[in-house]
Amino acid sequence: MSQTWKQSVWLLGLVAISQVAWSAANAQQRLPEPLTLEAALAIAAEQDPRVMLAQAKSQQASAQLAALSSLDSFKMQFNGGVVRREFNGHEEDFNNAYVTLQKQLYDFNRTALSQSAAQTKYQAEQALERLALSDYRHSVIKAFYAVLLADAAYAVENEQLAIEYVALDNAKEELAVGKLSELDIAALEEHYQRTLVRRALAESQQRNTRAALAELLGFPNKLPETLVPPKQSELVKRKLDDPKSLQAKALDNNPELKAAQLMIEAAELSLQSAEKLNMPRVDAIGRAGWHSHVDTLYEGRWRADLAISMPIFDGGLKDAEVDKAKAELNKQRALRLALERQTRQAVLETALAIERLNVREAQVKVAGDFAERYLDKSRTEYQFERKTDLGDSLVRVTRAEFEALQLQRDRALLWDSLAKLLGE
C-alpha cells in the first residue's frame, strides 16, 4: 500500500470518528423527544442556581473543616538563607538552613470543639444541599405540568374559535338573505375576536412554558415539542394519614429542621470553644539544621522544646468572641423555632389540600362523564341530521380534559410537597 493511500485511509477514518463524536455530542445537547416527566427528572440538576449555591456552601463548610483540622496536626517548615553581612568591621558569611517540626499537644479541647462545630455545620450544609435537589425536583414537576396545561388551554380556545368561526360564517350567509341583522353579525364578530385574542394568549403561553421548562433543565435553546402526560395511579391509591401524625413525623424527619438543629449544635460547640479562648496551650517543637556560625551563636545542630503559651491580657477579645457565639446560638434557635411553626402549618395546609382533592375529583369525574354523554347525544343527533350543538359538546369535553389535567397536576405537586416536608 502506497504512502498516499495510507494517508487517505487515515484521513477518512479520522473524519468518520469526528462525525460520530460530533453526533454523540449533539445528541447529548437534545432533550428526549417526546419528553416524559421521568426523563425530565433524570436530567442532572447541577446547573440549577439553587443547587449550585447549596453545593458551594457545602464546599465552603468542608474547606473550613479542613482548615480547622490542620490546627493540631503536624507542621513542618523550612527556613534558610545564603547571607553575606558586615560584622565588627569585616565581611562574613552568615548562612543557615533549618527544618522545624511543630505539633499542638493540648489546648483544653478548644481546637477539638471548633473542629466539631465545623463538622456539624458541614453536615447541616449537606442536608440543605439535598433539600435544594428536592426543590429542583418540585420545580421540574411544576414546570412540566405548566406546559401540559398550556397545551390543554390552547386546545380549548382553538376548539371554541373553530365553532365561533363557523357560526359567524353561517350568520353572514343568513345576513345576505335577510334572516339576521347587522347587529347580530356584530355581536358574533365581537365574540369571535375575543376568542381569537384568548387563543393567541394561549399560544404564546405554550411557548413561554416550554421556554421556562427548557431553561430549568439547562437547555435554553432546545424547547421541548411533545410532552407525555404522566400517570398517577400510585398517588390516587395513597392513603393520607391524620394531620397530627403527619406533623409529628415532619418534626422528626424534615430535612430543613434537621439542618437547623445541626446549626444549633454547631453554634453551641462554637460557644464552648470561644469560652476556652484564653486557656493555656502546649506545643512540641523540634528544630534541626545548620548555621555557618553555630559556634559563636552558642547553638547546636538541633533542639527540642515543650512550649507553653497563655494570653495574659487580650483587650477584651475573648468576651467579644463569646458574645458573638452567644448571638449566633440565639439566632439559630430562633430560626429553628420559626421553621418548626412553619413546618407544622405547611403540613396541615398540604394535608387538607390533598383531602379536598377527593371532593374535587368527584366533581371533575362527573363533569367529564356528563361531557362525554352530551357529546354522544350530539353526535347521534348530528347523524340523524337534527339540529345539534356538536361543536359546543366538543368544547365541553376539551374543558373537562383540561380540568382533569389540573387535578392531576395539583395532586402531583401536593404529594411531592408533603413528601419533602416529611423527609421522604
C-alpha positions in Angstrom: 0.0 0.0 0.0 1.4 3.4 -1.0 2.1 6.1 1.5 -0.5 8.4 -0.2 -3.2 5.6 0.0 -2.4 5.1 3.7 -2.7 8.8 4.4 -6.1 8.9 2.6 -7.4 6.0 4.6 -6.2 7.6 7.8 -7.9 10.9 6.9 -11.2 9.2 6.1 -11.1 7.3 9.4 -10.4 10.5 11.2 -13.4 12.2 9.5 -15.7 9.3 10.4 -14.6 9.3 14.0 -15.1 13.1 14.2 -18.6 12.7 12.7 -19.5 10.0 15.2 -18.1 12.1 18.1 -20.0 15.2 16.8 -23.2 13.3 16.5 -22.9 11.9 20.0 -22.1 15.3 21.4 -25.0 16.8 19.5 -27.3 14.1 20.8 -26.3 15.0 24.4 -27.5 18.5 23.6 -31.0 17.5 22.9 -33.9 16.8 25.1 -35.6 13.5 24.8 -38.5 13.6 22.3 -41.2 13.1 23.3 -40.3 14.2 26.8 -41.6 12.3 29.8 -41.6 13.5 33.4 -39.3 10.7 34.4 -36.8 11.8 31.7 -37.0 15.4 32.8 -36.4 14.4 36.4 -33.4 12.3 35.4 -31.6 15.3 33.9 -28.8 16.4 36.2 -29.6 19.3 38.5 -26.1 20.7 38.8 -26.8 23.6 36.5 -29.7 24.8 38.7 -28.6 28.0 40.6 -30.2 26.9 43.9 -28.4 23.5 43.7 -25.1 25.2 42.7 -25.4 27.7 45.7 -26.2 24.9 48.1 -23.2 22.9 46.8 -20.9 25.9 47.1 -22.0 26.4 50.7 -21.3 22.8 51.4 -17.9 23.1 49.8 -17.2 26.2 51.9 -18.1 24.3 55.1 -15.9 21.4 54.0 -12.9 23.8 53.4 -13.5 25.4 56.8 -13.4 21.9 58.4 -10.2 21.1 56.7 -8.6 24.3 57.8 -9.5 23.7 61.4 -8.4 20.1 61.2 -4.9 21.3 60.3 -4.5 23.4 63.5 -3.5 20.4 65.7 -1.8 18.4 63.1 2.0 18.1 62.5 3.5 21.0 60.7 6.9 21.1 59.0 8.6 24.3 57.9 12.0 25.0 56.3 13.9 28.3 56.9 17.2 29.1 55.4 19.2 31.6 53.5 22.5 32.4 51.9 23.6 35.5 53.7 26.6 37.9 53.4 26.9 40.5 56.1 29.2 43.1 57.7 30.1 42.5 61.3 32.7 44.3 63.5 34.2 46.0 60.6 34.6 43.0 58.3 32.5 40.9 55.9 31.5 37.3 56.7 29.1 34.6 55.6 26.0 34.1 57.8 24.3 31.2 56.1 21.7 28.9 57.7 19.3 26.1 56.9 16.8 24.6 59.4 13.8 22.3 59.4 11.2 22.9 62.2 8.6 20.4 63.3 5.6 21.5 65.5 2.7 19.7 67.0 0.0 21.1 69.2 -0.3 18.8 72.2 -3.1 20.3 74.4 -5.2 23.4 74.5 -8.0 22.4 76.9 -10.1 21.0 74.0 -10.6 24.4 72.3 -9.4 23.2 68.9 -11.4 20.0 69.1 -14.6 21.9 69.9 -14.0 24.2 66.9 -13.5 21.2 64.7 -16.6 19.5 66.0 -18.6 22.7 65.3 -17.2 22.8 61.7 -18.1 19.2 61.2 -21.6 19.7 62.4 -22.1 22.7 60.2 -20.8 20.7 57.2 -23.4 18.1 57.9 -26.1 20.8 58.0 -25.0 22.2 54.7 -25.1 18.7 53.2 -28.7 18.3 54.4 -29.6 21.7 52.8 -27.9 20.6 49.6 -30.2 17.5 49.5 -33.1 19.8 50.2 -32.1 22.0 47.2 -32.2 18.9 45.0 -35.8 18.2 46.3 -36.7 21.9 45.5 -35.4 21.5 42.0 -37.4 18.3 41.5 -40.5 20.1 42.6 -39.8 22.9 40.2 -39.4 20.4 37.3 -42.7 18.8 38.1 -44.4 22.2 38.2 -42.9 23.4 35.0 -43.7 20.1 33.2 -47.3 20.4 34.1 -47.4 24.1 33.1 -46.6 23.0 29.6 -49.2 20.3 29.6 -51.8 22.8 30.9 -50.8 25.4 28.3 -51.4 22.9 25.5 -54.7 21.9 27.0 -55.8 25.5 27.4 -54.8 26.2 23.8 -56.9 23.2 22.7 -60.0 24.6 24.5 -59.6 28.0 22.9 -58.8 26.6 19.5 -61.9 24.4 19.6 -64.1 27.4 20.7 -62.6 29.5 18.0 -63.5 26.9 15.3 -67.1 26.9 16.5 -67.4 30.7 16.5 -65.8 30.9 13.1 -68.4 28.5 11.6 -71.2 30.3 13.4 -70.0 33.7 12.1 -69.6 32.3 8.6 -73.2 30.9 8.6 -74.5 34.1 10.1 -73.1 36.1 7.2 -74.9 33.9 4.8 -78.2 34.4 6.7 -77.5 38.2 6.6 -77.3 38.0 2.8 -80.9 36.6 2.7 -82.2 38.9 5.4 -82.6 36.5 8.2 -80.1 38.3 10.5 -79.3 41.9 11.1 -76.0 43.8 11.1 -76.3 44.0 14.9 -76.5 40.2 15.1 -73.4 39.9 13.0 -71.5 42.5 15.1 -72.3 40.5 18.3 -71.0 37.3 16.8 -67.9 39.1 15.4 -67.2 40.6 18.9 -67.3 37.1 20.5 -65.1 35.7 17.7 -62.5 38.4 18.2 -62.4 37.9 22.0 -61.9 34.2 21.5 -59.2 34.9 18.9 -57.3 37.0 21.5 -57.6 34.3 24.1 -56.3 31.7 21.7 -53.3 34.0 20.8 -52.6 34.3 24.5 -52.8 30.6 25.0 -50.5 30.0 22.0 -47.9 32.4 23.5 -48.2 30.6 26.8 -47.3 27.4 25.1 -44.0 28.8 24.0 -43.5 30.6 27.3 -44.0 27.5 29.5 -41.7 25.4 27.1 -39.0 28.0 27.4 -39.3 28.0 31.2 -39.0 24.2 31.3 -36.1 24.1 28.9 -34.3 26.8 30.9 -34.9 24.9 34.1 -33.5 21.7 32.6 -30.4 23.5 31.2 -31.4 23.5 27.5 -32.4 27.2 26.9 -32.1 26.8 23.1 -33.8 23.4 22.9 -37.5 23.8 23.5 -39.4 20.5 24.0 -42.1 19.9 21.4 -44.1 17.0 22.7 -44.7 16.1 26.3 -46.2 12.8 27.6 -48.7 13.3 30.4 -47.6 11.1 33.4 -49.7 8.5 35.1 -50.7 9.0 38.7 -52.2 5.6 39.6 -49.9 5.3 42.7 -50.8 8.7 44.0 -54.5 8.1 43.6 -54.2 4.9 45.8 -52.1 6.5 48.5 -53.7 6.8 51.9 -53.4 10.1 53.7 -52.5 9.8 57.4 -54.0 12.0 60.1 -52.6 15.6 60.0 -51.4 15.3 63.7 -49.3 12.2 62.9 -48.0 13.8 59.8 -46.9 16.9 61.7 -45.1 14.7 64.3 -43.4 12.8 61.5 -42.3 16.1 59.8 -40.9 17.5 63.1 -38.7 14.3 63.3 -37.7 13.9 59.7 -38.0 17.2 57.9 -34.5 17.8 56.3 -34.6 21.6 56.8 -35.5 21.1 60.5 -32.6 18.6 60.8 -30.2 21.1 59.3 -31.5 23.8 61.6 -30.9 21.5 64.6 -27.4 20.8 63.4 -26.7 24.5 63.1 -27.8 25.0 66.7 -25.4 22.2 67.8 -22.6 23.8 65.8 -23.3 27.2 67.5 -23.2 25.5 70.9 -19.9 23.9 70.1 -18.5 27.3 68.8 -19.6 28.9 72.1 -17.8 26.3 74.2 -14.7 26.8 72.1 -14.9 30.6 72.5 -15.1 30.2 76.3 -11.7 28.5 76.2 -10.0 31.1 74.1 -7.6 32.2 76.8 -6.7 28.8 78.2 -3.0 27.7 78.0 -1.7 25.9 75.0 1.1 23.3 74.9 3.2 22.7 71.8 6.0 20.3 71.0 8.6 22.0 68.8 11.7 20.4 67.3 14.4 22.0 65.1 17.4 20.6 63.3 19.7 22.2 60.8 23.0 24.0 60.2 24.4 27.5 60.7 27.7 28.8 59.5 28.3 30.5 62.9 26.9 27.8 65.1 29.9 28.1 67.5 29.8 31.8 68.0 26.0 31.7 68.4 26.2 29.1 71.1 23.6 26.9 69.3 23.8 23.3 68.4 22.6 21.4 65.3 19.2 20.6 66.9 16.9 21.5 69.7 13.6 20.2 71.2 11.1 22.4 73.1 8.0 21.8 75.1 6.4 25.3 74.8 3.6 26.6 76.9 1.8 29.8 75.9 -1.1 31.6 77.6 -2.6 35.1 77.0 -2.3 37.4 80.0 -4.4 40.3 78.5 -6.3 40.2 75.3 -8.0 43.6 75.3 -11.5 42.0 75.5 -11.1 39.6 72.6 -12.4 36.6 74.5 -15.5 38.4 75.7 -16.3 39.7 72.3 -15.9 36.2 70.8 -18.1 34.7 73.5 -20.8 37.3 72.9 -20.6 36.7 69.2 -21.0 33.0 69.7 -24.0 33.5 72.0 -25.7 35.8 69.5 -25.2 33.2 66.8 -26.7 30.5 69.0 -29.7 32.6 69.8 -30.2 33.4 66.1 -30.1 29.7 65.2 -32.6 28.8 68.0 -35.0 31.5 66.7 -34.7 30.2 63.2 -35.3 26.7 64.3 -38.4 27.7 66.2 -39.8 29.7 63.3 -39.1 26.9 60.9 -40.8 24.4 63.3 -44.0 26.5 63.3 -43.8 27.0 59.6 -43.4 23.2 59.0 -46.4 22.4 61.2 -48.6 24.8 59.3 -47.3 23.7 55.9 -48.0 20.1 56.7 -51.6 20.9 57.8 -52.3 23.0 54.8 -50.9 20.4 52.4 -52.8 17.6 54.1 -56.1 19.5 54.0 -55.5 20.4 50.3 -55.0 16.7 49.5 -58.2 15.8 51.3 -60.0 18.4 49.2 -58.8 16.7 46.1 -61.1 13.8 46.8 -64.2 16.1 46.6 -62.8 17.9 43.6 -62.0 14.6 41.9 -65.6 13.6 42.2 -66.7 16.9 40.6 -64.2 16.6 37.8 -65.3 13.0 37.1 -69.0 13.9 37.0 -68.2 16.8 34.7 -66.1 14.6 32.4 -68.8 11.9 32.3 -71.5 14.4 31.5 -69.4 16.0 28.7 -68.8 12.5 27.1 -72.5 11.6 27.3 -73.5 15.0 25.9 -71.1 14.6 23.1 -72.6 11.1 22.3 -76.0 12.7 22.3 -74.9 15.5 19.9 -73.2 13.0 17.6 -76.4 10.9 17.4 -78.5 14.0 16.6 -75.9 15.0 14.0 -76.1 11.6 12.3 -79.9 11.9 12.0 -79.5 15.5 10.7 -81.2 17.1 13.6 -80.3 20.5 15.0 -77.5 20.0 17.5 -74.6 21.7 19.2 -71.9 19.3 18.3 -69.2 21.9 18.5 -70.2 23.1 21.9 -70.1 19.4 23.0 -66.5 19.1 21.8 -65.5 22.2 23.7 -67.2 20.8 26.8 -65.2 17.6 26.5 -61.9 19.5 26.0 -62.6 21.7 29.0 -63.3 18.6 31.1 -59.9 17.2 30.0 -58.3 20.4 31.0 -59.8 20.3 34.5 -58.8 16.7 34.9 -55.2 17.6 34.0 -55.3 20.5 36.5 -56.4 18.0 39.1 -53.6 15.6 38.2 -51.1 18.5 38.4 -52.3 19.6 41.8 -52.2 16.0 43.1 -48.6 15.5 41.9 -47.4 18.8 43.4 -49.2 18.4 46.7 -47.9 14.8 47.3 -44.4 15.9 46.3 -44.6 18.8 48.7 -45.8 16.6 51.5 -43.0 14.1 50.8 -40.5 16.9 51.0 -41.9 18.1 54.3 -41.8 14.6 55.7 -38.3 14.0 54.6 -39.2 11.1 52.3 
